[in-house]
């Protein structure tokens, strides 16, 4: 079920790219300072082994929303909201064993942009925020108590690009490396995201 959802998302993105190529005459209007962009991304990530979360959980997917405000001097600031589910590395055959962990990240990001005059804007970013950690057991129940669930914090570094294909609509592609601090441990997470972005002027 989860695999078919990712296949559908990939087909949707490829269709958009094909449509963009077929309509090369479409006018692209790169965002300018003062505009706000909203990106909606599907994402897939994996913990590196080590740390309280990384030693138990592996890879998984989710959704992210990023809001960026373009500034002068090829800079931007933004806020991000992400929700991802990661499955255990080794599933124990007991009802009350952990099955998945869910991370809900809310963060602030700072961007340095490159090539803002053309169709492709490249960027590097850094950010920080809070993470909410919850777990589900093999029987589907949510784990409510214990030191291994609850809030934590994170810092991140990222690279990405926006590729505009008509007006201020474009593809949003990015990758992030995160350090997550939770329950006295430090966890490393690598995430790749792809989706759509739109900038509106005010």
C-alpha positions, 0 to 999 in steps of 0.5 A, a space after each residue: 500500500 505504501 509502495 503504491 502511494 510512492 509510485 503514484 507520486 513519482 508518476 505524477 511528478 514525471 507527468 508534470 516534468 513531461 508537460 513542462 518540456 512539451 510547453 517550452 514556450 510557457 512563460 516563467 516569472 522567477 520569484 522576486 524579493 518580497 514574495 512568499 513561496 509554499 512548497 508541498 513535498 513528499 519525502 523519504 528518509 533514513 536514520 543512521 545507526 546509533 543513538 536512541 532512535 537510530 539504533 532501533 528505527 530505519 527508513 520511512 516516508 512522509 510529507 512536508 510543507 515549507 514556506 519561504 520568504 524571498 529577501 534581497 541579496 539572494 537570501 530567504 527565510 522560512 518555516 517548515 512542518 514535517 511528519 514522517 514515520 520510520 519502521 523498526 530495523 528488526 521487528 519483534 514478534 510480540 504485541 507490545 513491541 515498537 513498530 514505528 516511530 513518528 517525528 513531527 518537526 517544526 522548524 525555522 530555516 535560513 537560505 542562501 540562494 544562487 541563480 535567482 534570475 533564471 528558471 533554476 534557483 539553487 540553495 543551501 540552508 541551515 535551520 533548527 526547531 523542535 521535534 515531537 516523537 511518538 511510537 506505535 506498537 505492533 498492535 496498532 496502539 500508540 505508546 503514551 508513556 516512557 522516556 523514549 517518547 516526547 519532545 526534543 530538538 533538531 538542527 539541520 543543513 540542507 541543499 536544494 533547488 527550485 525549477 520553475 516551469 510556468 509563471 512562479 510554479 516549479 518543482 521543489 527538490 531538496 535533501 537534508 542532514 539532521 541532528 535530532 536531540 531526544 531523550 539524552 541521545 543524538 540521532 542522525 537523519 538523512 532525508 530527500 524530498 520532492 514536490 511542488 512550489 508556488 510563489 505569490 506576490 503581495 
